[in-house]
Amino acid sequence: MNSAVSPTLAEALAAGTVVLDGGLSNQLESAGYDLSDELWSARLLDERPEAVVQAHLAYFEAGADVAITASYQATFEGFAKRGTGRERAAELISSSVELAREAARRARARGVLRPLWTAASAGPYGAMLADGSEYRGRYGLTVGELERFHRPRLEVLAAAGPDVLALETVPDTDEARALLRAVRGLGVPAWLSYTVAGDRTRAGQPLEEAFALAADADEVIAVGVNCCAPGDAAAAVRTAARVTGKPVVVYPNSGEAWDAGSRTWAGPFVFVPEQVRQWRAAGARLIGGCCRVGPGTITRIARELAAV
């Protein structure tokens, strides 16, 4: 957490633009770590926590103001598949927040003087399945069942004291409803971020309908998109700003496509940092990158936004 004199993230968004980090898995893989396991980067919370700190630190030093924790795929159910008990799983989920805070402390010790924040990542139900279904949604579960899946992990993350909960890569409105119900009463603000294709969620609902769910949610300080093609971002930002009146969060992928079967990326890198000026003008206030966007690109984003 930041010191008492530092602004809250909501205050910072009201005042200007905040730079998010890039793909944590990208940085960990670049450092030589194999993330082919179903837990993805969450496995390193147990096996290589220092590697997670170093990955966050690289983004802070590159110009990011917010570190998104390594808890995207950290769930009780996912850890249970590896034989990890519930108490230990809770410790690991909680540790994701402390590792990001440790990176912020080290960044400050190295001369990074701007405010730094920690966003506790909560990925969708499909991330736990590790079969690519977070890009489809519609898992055959009710809103209530999804809420019961998400709430225990969100309680652990909230108790760890992050600055914000990142409800990210949400593929459909059912899961958004569940997450919005699950964060009530936790005492920590949240952002809600969909993964989209064109002007619809991955499950095919219009973005106007999807964003409207969060318009009156007091817990939600930003609404937007992530883990999508860069070309889909600008229109989605405009829609989110118009429908909700809230600050918009946007952090697309590199443009490459994920093959869940082979667990590999394919296609060209088309993320152009100059696009962020357009997103900023459309209402985006939390801006960064998702999968395959590394520290070098975050540095360029930070420079573009500083020039606006």
Order of alpha helices (4+ residues) and beta strands (2+ residues): alpha-beta-alpha-alpha-alpha-beta-alpha-alpha-beta-alpha-alpha-beta-alpha-beta-beta-beta-alpha-beta-alpha-beta-beta-beta-alpha-beta-alpha
